[in-house]
């Protein structure tokens, strides 16, 4: 039980770190991307965004999150 609680706390902190470092658009793209959606599917779901915009967002997100995780 204690280990589960610690893991949940760590996961929640990671989620907060992600939210604090991404723009609202990047955050929406990120959660759709990690749920398994392709860039094309994300672009469709977010309506007027084209695939290039989504791919650029994914690149920025990876770069930002790499920095966040390296500082841990």
C-alpha positions as CSV (number, residue, x, y, z in Angstrom):
1,X,0.0,0.0,0.0
2,X,2.8,2.5,0.8
3,X,4.6,1.7,-2.4
4,X,1.4,2.3,-4.4
5,X,0.9,5.6,-2.7
6,X,4.4,6.7,-3.4
7,X,4.1,5.7,-7.1
8,X,0.8,7.6,-7.4
9,X,2.4,10.7,-5.8
10,X,5.3,10.5,-8.2
11,X,3.0,10.1,-11.2
12,X,0.9,13.1,-10.0
13,X,4.0,15.2,-9.7
14,X,5.1,14.2,-13.2
15,X,1.6,15.2,-14.5
16,X,1.9,18.6,-12.8
17,X,5.4,19.1,-14.2
18,X,4.1,18.4,-17.7
19,X,1.1,20.7,-17.3
20,X,3.3,23.5,-16.0
21,X,5.8,23.3,-18.9
22,X,3.4,22.9,-21.9
23,X,1.1,25.4,-23.5
24,X,-2.6,24.5,-23.5
25,X,-2.4,23.4,-27.1
26,X,0.8,21.3,-26.5
27,X,-0.9,19.7,-23.5
28,X,-3.9,18.6,-25.5
29,X,-1.6,17.3,-28.3
30,X,0.6,15.5,-25.7
31,X,-2.3,13.6,-24.0
32,X,-3.8,12.6,-27.3
33,X,-0.4,11.5,-28.6
34,X,0.4,9.3,-25.5
35,X,-3.1,7.8,-25.8
36,X,-1.9,6.3,-29.1
37,X,-3.3,8.8,-31.7
38,X,-1.2,9.6,-34.8
39,X,-0.4,13.2,-35.7
40,X,-3.0,13.0,-38.5
41,X,-5.7,11.8,-36.1
42,X,-4.8,14.5,-33.6
43,X,-5.0,17.1,-36.4
44,X,-8.5,15.9,-37.3
45,X,-9.6,15.8,-33.6
46,X,-8.4,19.4,-33.1
47,X,-10.2,20.5,-36.2
48,X,-8.4,23.2,-38.1
49,X,-4.9,22.2,-37.1
50,X,-2.9,20.6,-39.9
51,X,-0.5,17.7,-39.5
52,X,2.6,19.9,-39.7
53,X,1.4,21.9,-36.8
54,X,0.8,18.8,-34.7
55,X,4.2,17.4,-35.6
56,X,5.9,20.6,-34.7
57,X,4.1,20.6,-31.4
58,X,5.2,17.0,-30.7
59,X,8.8,18.0,-31.4
60,X,8.6,21.0,-29.0
61,X,6.9,18.8,-26.4
62,X,9.6,16.2,-26.5
63,X,12.3,18.9,-26.2
64,X,10.6,20.5,-23.2
65,X,9.9,17.3,-21.4
66,X,13.4,16.0,-22.0
67,X,14.6,19.1,-20.2
68,X,12.2,18.6,-17.4
69,X,13.2,14.9,-16.9
70,X,16.9,15.7,-17.1
71,X,16.6,18.2,-14.3
72,X,15.2,15.5,-11.9
